[in-house]
Amino acid sequence: MRLKVPNIRHLRVFRRVAQCHSVSAAAEKEHLSQPAVTQAISKLEDELDIQLFERRADGMFATDVGGRLLERVERALDHLQAGAKEASRLGAKQKERGFTHFDRLVTAAQLRALIAMSEANNFSIAARNIGISQPSIHRAARNLERLSGIKLFNPAQEGISLTPAAQVLAQRTKLALSELQQGFDEVDDFLGRDSSLIVVGSLPLARTYLLPMAIDRMVRARDRVQVRVLDGLYAELLQGVRQGDVDFLVGALRKTLPIDDVVQETLFDDPLAIVVGANHPLLKKTSVTLEDTLAYPWVAPPKTTPAGSYLFDTLRIDALPETPVRAVSSSLILVRGLLTAGDYITIISQSQIRDELERDLLKPLPIELSNNTRPIGLTYRADWRPTETQKQFLTYLREISASDLSGTVEEALLLKK
């Protein structure tokens, strides 16, 4: 997890004061003393270096920046509440004595322990990852179990496994903390010291041109903003998006989304092409057919990728009496190495090999493919609300897609020449 865990009680007090416009009314509803409420607000203001409220004769009202933070706090606390409710439902059969609305009583230490355990599945490793002692994280985790009355951790062969109730609670907790981090980033932006970290999940196509160009624009526009690009399999990156670990995913979109809590946004349509190295024998022929390629070794993308799906489901290359596929990989470095080393053939996005086409290292074969375009775009949570900094980066991605990638790469190269 990329963010700190704030004092949850202070955030609840902040929300209550904003709702009541009064310290005394908030203290009564939160079952706290007035000095405790005042101290909580003061500590939060000191930590963030902002004024959260205007103290007026008719009550306390959130400042502009306080109002922005309040929206994030409300969304975060809603996630915690939903997580506690769902965890209680899943753990109802094993539920022992505990608080029904335990989300109102959880501490930062308990949430930190839960997240660390969800990522490490081992008390010692989890403790080391977040820089505390093993007894401390064990105590916090067990206190959360007692508070909720729900079984959260089970012994496993290599450590600890999370129960289904703990898994849903951990996911909602991550989403809550992601909301808070966005709120803190917005506060820093308001203070003129924006140092946001934008985490992007990248599928192969986006790594070669689209993301480098967008990151370059972002670096030039914002001195302290950092973009972290995570490579990985689609399923892993999508899970990161759903948990708030990844802000959004860039790459080939799926025909059918595997889950309904994310949405897809198309940036451009990208054609697939059958590609070879610059010295391939088939380039000497004036006319080439798909059958001609079967005499040469193929490097195929995995079946689970859109290009692989097209190769295996549309071109039906695996239904041949003897398949020409000799290697399977989604690594552009490996594919390029094979295509330039020998008479290999692959099917790949032309946008993905834009640089190789410009340098005449690889060349597309003149083979007509039907229905060979695939949508490239963004995948993000349906309820995601990007910060202004995140919006700016998304704008760069959309602008580059519209101006540089809306046509075919062949057209772009002809215009360049």
N, C-alpha and C positions, 0 to 999 in steps of 0.2 A: 504494500500500500504506500502511496507516495505522499501522504499527508499526515499532519499531526492531529491528535484527538484533543479537542478543547474540553473545558469544563462544561459538562452537559447541564448541570444545575444552573450555572450562570446564564446559559442560553435560554433556559426555560423562564428564568426570572425576567430576562430581557423581553421575551415575547409577552409575558404577562403584564409588565409595566406598559408596553406599547398598546396592549388591548384595553387596559383599565385607565390609562393616562394618570395613574396615581400610584405612588409607592405604598401607601397604606392599604389601598384596595388590593394591590398585587400581593402584598405580604399576607393578607387575610386568605386569599385564594390559594396561595402556595404554602400556607401553614408555616410561615417564617416570621421572624421579627422584622420591623421596619429597618433597623440598622443592618440586618443581614441582607435585605434587598438592596439597600443603598450601597453596601460594600460590594455586592456582586456586580452591580452596574458599573461602579467605579473601577473595579479590577478589569472588567471587560474593556472599558474605555482606555485604560492604561495599556493593556496588552495590544490593542489595535491602533492606539495613538489617534483616536478620533473622538468626537463628541457624538454620542448616540441620541441624546434627547435635548430638546429645547425646554428649559424650565420656565414655564409661564404661569401667570396668575390662575389661569383656568385649567392647569394640569401640565403633564409632561407629554410632549409630542415628538415623534421621531424626526431627526434631521433628515436631509436629503440622503446622505450616505447611510444613515441609520436605517432609513426606510428600505434602501436597497438590500442591506444586510438582513433585515427582518424577513424579506421574502425568501431568502435562502435558508434562514433559520427555520421558518415555518415548514418549508418543503423537507428539510432534514428531519425535523421532529415528526413529521407525518410519515416519513419512511421508517423511523424507529417504531412508531406506533403500529404501522402495518406489519412490520416484521415480528413484533411481539405477539400480535393477534394471530398471525399465521403460524408462528412457532407453537403457540399454545394449542392451536387446533390440531397440528400435526402430532404434538406430544401429549394429547389429552389422555390417552389410555395409560400412560406411564406417569402422568403428572402427580406430584406429591404436594405437600404444603408449599405455597408460594403466593406471590402477589399477582392478582389478575392483570393489572395494568403495570407490569414490572418495568416497562419502558420509561416510566416517570421516575424511577429510582436508580436506574443504571448509572454507573460511573464511567469516567473516561478510561480508567485502568481495566475495567471489565470488558469494555468494547475493544480496547487495544489487544487484550489477551485473546478474545474471540477471533479477531481478524488474523492475528499472528498464528493461531492454531489452525485456522482454515487454510493458511498458505504453507504451513510446515508439517502439520500432523504429528508433531513431536514437541513435547514441552521444552526440552533442552535446546533444540534448534530454534524454536519460536522465541525463546527467551534471548538467545544470542542475537537473533535477527533484529530485535527491537531494543537491545541494550539494557536488559534488566536481568535479575537473577532468576534461576529456575524456580526456587520456592515462591518468589513474588508472582510470577505468571501463573503458577499452579494454584496459588491461593485466590487470585483474581478470577480465574476460570471457574473454580469450584464455588466461589461466592456468587457468581452469576447463575450457576445451576440452582443454588439454594434460593436465590432471590426469585427466580422464575418458576421454581418447582418443576422444571423440565429436565429430562435427561438430555444432555448436550454432547457428551463425549463418551466414546466406547473404546475399550482396549482393542488394539489391532496388532498384527504381527510385527510391524515396524514402528509402532508408537501408538498414536491415538487417531481414531476416525471420528468425524462429525456425524451426528445423527441427522436425519432429514430436517428436524426442527432447527438444529443448529445451523445447517446449511442455508436455510431460507433467512434465518436471523442474521447470519454473516453477510449474505448478499445485500439485504436491506441496510445493514449497518454501513457497508461500503458505499452504497448510494447516498446515504445520509452524509457521510464524511466528504464525499465528492462534492455534494451541494455546498457544504460549508467551505471547502477549499475554494470553490468558485466565488463564494461570498468574500472570502479573505483577499482573493486576487482582485476583486472589484474594489475593495477598500484601498488596496495598494495603488490601483490605477487612479482612483480618485485623488490620492495623495501625491500623484506624479512619480511613483516609484514602482511601476508595474514590472514585476519579474515573474510573470506567469510561466508555468510549465505546461505546454500543450503536448499531449500524448496521442500519437497517431498510430493506428494499426495499419500496416502497409502490406498489401498483396503484391506479387511480382511486378505487374505492369507499372504501378505508380512510382516505383523506385528509380526508374531510369531517366525520367524527364519531368513528369508532373510535380512530384514532391520536391525535387531539387530546385525547380524554378520558384515554387511557392515559398519554400523555406528561405531562399535568397531574398525574396521581396520582404519577408517578415523580418529577417535580420537587419535589412537596411532601414526598415520603418520603425522598429522597436529595439532600443539598445540592450535591454536586459531580459527580453523574452527568450525562452529556450524551447525548442521543439525536439521532442524525443520520439524517434521513429522505432517502432517495434515490428520486426519481421516475424512471421510465423504462419501456421496453418490457419485456414479460415475459421474452423470451429474454435480454436484457441483464442483467436483475436476477437471473435464475436462474443465469447464468454466474457472477455475483458471489457468489452463495450457494455454488456448487460450489467456488469458489476460496478461500473464506474472507474475501473482501473485504466481504461482506454477511452479517450474522448469520442473518437469516431474512427471508422474503418474506411480506407480508400482502396479501390480495386474493382475487379470484375463483380458485377451484381449477380445474385442468384435468381433463377426463374421463379422459384418458390422459396419464400423465407421459412426457415425451420422453426421460427418462434414469432409470436405476434406482438412482442413488446419493443420491437425495433422497426424502423422504416428505412427505405432505400430512396435515394435521390440520384437520378441519372445525370451525369455530367456530359458525356458524349458517347456515341456509338463507335465501336472499334472493330475493324474487320480482321479476321484471321487470314493468314496466308500460309502456303506451303513454301518453306524456305530452305535454302542450301548455302553452302560455302561458295565463295567467289570463283573457285576453280572446278566446280562440279561439272561432270560430263553432260548432264542434261541441259546446261545453259547453252550448249552448242547447237541444240536442236531448235528449229523454228516453231515446232509444235510439240507440246508435251501434254500427256494425259496422266490421270491418276494411276492408271495401270503401269505406266512407264516407271513410276517411282518405286514400285513394289520389288524391283530388282536390286534395290539399294537398302542398306540398313537404316531403320528409323529410330529417332530419339523421340519418344512419346511423352507428353505431359501426363501427370496422374489422372486417372479416370474421374476423380472427384472435382477436378478443376473444370471451368467452362470449356477451355480448349481441349482438354482430354475427353470431356463429354461429347464434344462435336466429333472428335476423331473416332471414338469408339461407338457412339450411338448413331451418328449421322453417316459417317463414311464407313462404318462397320469394319474397321481394319482388323479386328480380332476374330471376325467371322470367316476370314480367308482360310483356305486349306493349310497354309503355312504363313504365320504372321511375320511381317518384316520388322516388327518391333524388337530391337536389341538392347535398348536402354530406356529407362523411365526416370524422368527427373523434371522438377520445376525450377531448377537452378539455372539462371541465364548464363552464369559463368561456365558451368559444365557443358550446357548445350552449345554455347558459342565455341568452346574448346573443341568439342567433337566435330562440329560442322566445318571448322577451319582446318582440322587435322586430317579429315578423310571425306569420303563421299557419303556422308550422312544426310538425312532429311528429317525435317520436323515440321510441325504446324504450330504457329505462334502468332501473337499479336504483332503487327508492324509497328505500333507505337512503342511496344516494349523493346524493340531492337532498332529504334530510331537512330541511335549513334552508330551502330554497326552498318546500317544502310547508307548513312552519310559517308562513311569511310570505305564503302564498297567491300567490307569484310564478308557480309552476307547479302544474298539476293533472293527475292521472291521468284518462284517459278510461275510462268504464265498459265496457270491452271485456274479455270473458273470454278468458284465454289458458291453454292446456293445457300442462302440463309446463314451466312458466315459472320454476320456482325453480332457483337455482344455488347450490352450496355456496361459502361464503366462509370462508377460513381461513388457516392458516400453512403455509409450505413451508420446510423446512430439511434439512440434510444428514442422511443416515441415521445417521451415526456422531457427530453433533454432541452435545457434552456442555456444556450452558449453565452459566455461573457462577451463583452465588446471586443476583447482581444481575440477570442476564438472566432467570433463572427468575421473579423478582419482576415484571419487566415483562411476561413472558408471562402470569403470573397475572392482571394487570390486564386484559390483552386478553381473556382467557377470561371473567373476571367481567363486564366490560362487555357482551360478546357475549351472555352468558346472561341478564343482567338487562334490558338496554336494546334488544337487537337480535334476540331469539329469536322475537318475534311480528312482525306486519307493521307498517310505519310508520303505516299508517292507524289501526290499533288503538292505537298509542302516542299518536297525535295526539288521538284521541277521548278517551282516558283523561286526557290533559293538559287538555283543555277541560272 
